[in-house]
Amino acid sequence: METPQGKYNVVVIGAGTAGLVTAAGTAGLGGRVALVEAKKMGGDCLNFGCVPSKALISSTRLVHRIRRGPELGLSEMEPSFRFEDVFRSMRERRARIEPNDSKERFEGLGVDVFLGKAKFLSPHEVEIDDGTRLRARNFVIATGTRALVPPVPGLDCVPYYTNETFFDELDRKPESMLVLGGGPIGCELAQVAGRLGIDVHIVELLPRLLPRDDSGASELIRKRLESEGIDVATGTKAVRFDHQDGRTAATVEANGAQKTLATETVLVAAGRTPNVESLGLESAGVKYSRRGVEVDETLTTSQPHIFACGDIAGPYAFTHAADYQARIVIRNILLPWFKAKASYRWMPWVTYTDPEVAHFGPTEEEARAKNIVYDVFRYDWEELDRAVTDSETEGFIKVLAAHGKDTILGATVVGVHAGEVIHEVLVAAKHGIGLSKLSATVHAYPTYSSSVQRVADSFQKTRLTPRVAGLFRWLYRRRRC
Ligand SMILES: Cc1cc2nc3c(=O)[nH]c(=O)nc-3n(C[C@H](O)[C@H](O)[C@H](O)COP(=O)(O)OP(=O)(O)OC[C@H]3O[C@@H](n4cnc5c(N)ncnc54)[C@H](O)[C@@H]3O)c2cc1C
């Protein structure tokens, strides 16, 4: 058992991205830090989230591409693989990243790492479940979220997976899988499962998949999943689960009509719930709700010396959001007199379906709801030479600009590598670079990024008003004389 080293500057609870960044940053600046983790160092992202999902996505993208061989002049072929080997390879790749987040690495950085579950005894002391007590000047709550298992009757009596079991306990290929939830996690894993030969049904309560994204993007993803053989039921509620003869029967309801879907197994991807229970937040005087720990813009909780960051604080549940917030917390602990505020104005996100969906800023739907007057510029990847040469034309780039101005408000990119392409537009938007400058920047040919220049060109064309066009015609006429 680790022995506490007197009073700490900071005790961090939770060793996911938010906790790890806070602990490493504070120790790096010379602070004395204790980090407490209840389950696995690295949290969701490394163990049950981004890393294993992206590894599986990579394998299944190749599976799918091999099946599409004839489009590229190859003979028709069915990829040969063992389901178990694909998962083993995913775990091997995850294991290569694991040392970055390990107890040993963090101890090497000067952090005292304690394995166990922490709870507050008072606003100034936490206790780990082995009885160790830690006192500190500041505390950081970074306990993340877990899969929300909705209270659908019978769900608790049928076998189901969540992101915490899918990657390590799915040890043979089920014949069928019902994916409950059509958000990013549900869509990504449904596509993975479908490509591995599982018969997949997605059941989503809301009217469309990826509800926080551009509606055109969500429609494109729906069509793609359906074209790959996945059954997508949106606007559909799971009302009951029954377990009969080793199989699960899910009763679902849409527009008042019920039907039953038979499935071997279920993946619950129906949202997240914060890890606030058993943290002793009442003893600490920290306010929380069913959405997580309440924080202000400086990520300070209702106790001025206790901070929260990452998924537990929201509003975004992304690894890069956790990293961003942790950096602010480090700074605000060190310099409490001049606290920095978190701003989410330029927060990007990517759903790693194939094709990817990348976004930042308001969608058209949000802009309309907020009465933002905007112009929209769109370029379809059907016309993008690189997409054509790669046979990856399903996609588009859409930029929202302030009406009549050269100011980027937001963008959506759908397509292969969309998650890379979005960043050029994001950097431009954040630093006040408008579409005209993007249009005037030479982009290498033939790249996916050149779609940014193309969409910016379409903005430039709007500047060719009838008056300017008339002037140009006059100039050409004169030159011909
Ligand atoms: C399937 C899936 C795919 C994802 N893919 C992406 C992606 O591609 N890109 C992206 O940006 N984000 C992705 N995410 C989201 C990303 O994983 C999270 O946003 C990120 O992990 C949040 O980090 P965190 O530190 O806030 O919380 P977590 O990673 O959840 O870490 C919290 C830690 O706190 C520990 N803990 C909880 N209670 C206690 C306690 N009382 N005492 C001690 N320790 C405690 C937990 O065990 C956990 O290790 C994905 C998530 C899932 C589920």
PDBQT file of the ligand as one rigid body, heavy atoms in Angstrom, charges set to zero:
ROOT
HETATM    1  C1  LIG A 501     -16.917   3.577 -26.703  1.00  0.00    +0.000 C 
HETATM    2  C2  LIG A 501     -16.408   4.979 -26.501  1.00  0.00    +0.000 A 
HETATM    3  C3  LIG A 501     -15.683   5.590 -27.502  1.00  0.00    +0.000 A 
HETATM    4  C4  LIG A 501     -15.206   6.884 -27.328  1.00  0.00    +0.000 A 
HETATM    5  N1  LIG A 501     -14.497   7.453 -28.335  1.00  0.00    +0.000 NA
HETATM    6  C5  LIG A 501     -14.039   8.703 -28.191  1.00  0.00    +0.000 A 
HETATM    7  C6  LIG A 501     -13.272   9.309 -29.221  1.00  0.00    +0.000 A 
HETATM    8  O1  LIG A 501     -13.035   8.711 -30.262  1.00  0.00    +0.000 OA
HETATM    9  N2  LIG A 501     -12.824  10.571 -29.029  1.00  0.00    +0.000 N 
HETATM   10  C7  LIG A 501     -13.089  11.261 -27.875  1.00  0.00    +0.000 A 
HETATM   11  O2  LIG A 501     -12.662  12.410 -27.759  1.00  0.00    +0.000 OA
HETATM   12  N3  LIG A 501     -13.795  10.706 -26.882  1.00  0.00    +0.000 NA
HETATM   13  C8  LIG A 501     -14.276   9.453 -27.011  1.00  0.00    +0.000 A 
HETATM   14  N4  LIG A 501     -14.970   8.877 -25.984  1.00  0.00    +0.000 N 
HETATM   15  C9  LIG A 501     -15.183   9.646 -24.752  1.00  0.00    +0.000 C 
HETATM   16  C10 LIG A 501     -13.946   9.599 -23.856  1.00  0.00    +0.000 C 
HETATM   17  O3  LIG A 501     -13.621   8.266 -23.574  1.00  0.00    +0.000 OA
HETATM   18  C11 LIG A 501     -14.224  10.366 -22.574  1.00  0.00    +0.000 C 
HETATM   19  O4  LIG A 501     -14.642  11.664 -22.902  1.00  0.00    +0.000 OA
HETATM   20  C12 LIG A 501     -12.986  10.453 -21.693  1.00  0.00    +0.000 C 
HETATM   21  O5  LIG A 501     -12.556   9.172 -21.334  1.00  0.00    +0.000 OA
HETATM   22  C13 LIG A 501     -13.306  11.281 -20.430  1.00  0.00    +0.000 C 
HETATM   23  O6  LIG A 501     -12.217  11.267 -19.555  1.00  0.00    +0.000 OA
HETATM   24  P1  LIG A 501     -12.426  11.507 -18.004  1.00  0.00    +0.000 P 
HETATM   25  O7  LIG A 501     -11.075  11.552 -17.414  1.00  0.00    +0.000 OA
HETATM   26  O8  LIG A 501     -13.341  12.633 -17.778  1.00  0.00    +0.000 OA
HETATM   27  O9  LIG A 501     -13.222  10.231 -17.475  1.00  0.00    +0.000 OA
HETATM   28  P2  LIG A 501     -12.879   8.682 -17.506  1.00  0.00    +0.000 P 
HETATM   29  O10 LIG A 501     -12.020   8.321 -18.634  1.00  0.00    +0.000 OA
HETATM   30  O11 LIG A 501     -14.199   7.990 -17.395  1.00  0.00    +0.000 OA
HETATM   31  O12 LIG A 501     -12.046   8.438 -16.180  1.00  0.00    +0.000 OA
HETATM   32  C14 LIG A 501     -12.617   8.525 -14.916  1.00  0.00    +0.000 C 
HETATM   33  C15 LIG A 501     -11.886   7.588 -13.980  1.00  0.00    +0.000 C 
HETATM   34  O13 LIG A 501     -12.321   7.833 -12.648  1.00  0.00    +0.000 OA
HETATM   35  C16 LIG A 501     -12.355   6.605 -11.952  1.00  0.00    +0.000 C 
HETATM   36  N5  LIG A 501     -13.212   6.739 -10.775  1.00  0.00    +0.000 N 
HETATM   37  C17 LIG A 501     -14.558   6.896 -10.743  1.00  0.00    +0.000 A 
HETATM   38  N6  LIG A 501     -14.972   7.024  -9.464  1.00  0.00    +0.000 NA
HETATM   39  C18 LIG A 501     -13.868   6.939  -8.684  1.00  0.00    +0.000 A 
HETATM   40  C19 LIG A 501     -13.647   7.013  -7.282  1.00  0.00    +0.000 A 
HETATM   41  N7  LIG A 501     -14.643   7.186  -6.417  1.00  0.00    +0.000 N 
HETATM   42  N8  LIG A 501     -12.377   6.878  -6.840  1.00  0.00    +0.000 NA
HETATM   43  C20 LIG A 501     -11.350   6.717  -7.707  1.00  0.00    +0.000 A 
HETATM   44  N9  LIG A 501     -11.507   6.644  -9.028  1.00  0.00    +0.000 NA
HETATM   45  C21 LIG A 501     -12.751   6.766  -9.515  1.00  0.00    +0.000 A 
HETATM   46  C22 LIG A 501     -12.897   5.644 -13.002  1.00  0.00    +0.000 C 
HETATM   47  O14 LIG A 501     -12.583   4.298 -12.669  1.00  0.00    +0.000 OA
HETATM   48  C23 LIG A 501     -12.188   6.126 -14.260  1.00  0.00    +0.000 C 
HETATM   49  O15 LIG A 501     -11.000   5.433 -14.489  1.00  0.00    +0.000 OA
HETATM   50  C24 LIG A 501     -15.453   7.572 -26.118  1.00  0.00    +0.000 A 
HETATM   51  C25 LIG A 501     -16.168   6.958 -25.093  1.00  0.00    +0.000 A 
HETATM   52  C26 LIG A 501     -16.645   5.684 -25.274  1.00  0.00    +0.000 A 
HETATM   53  C27 LIG A 501     -17.413   5.039 -24.154  1.00  0.00    +0.000 C 
ENDROOT
TORSDOF 0
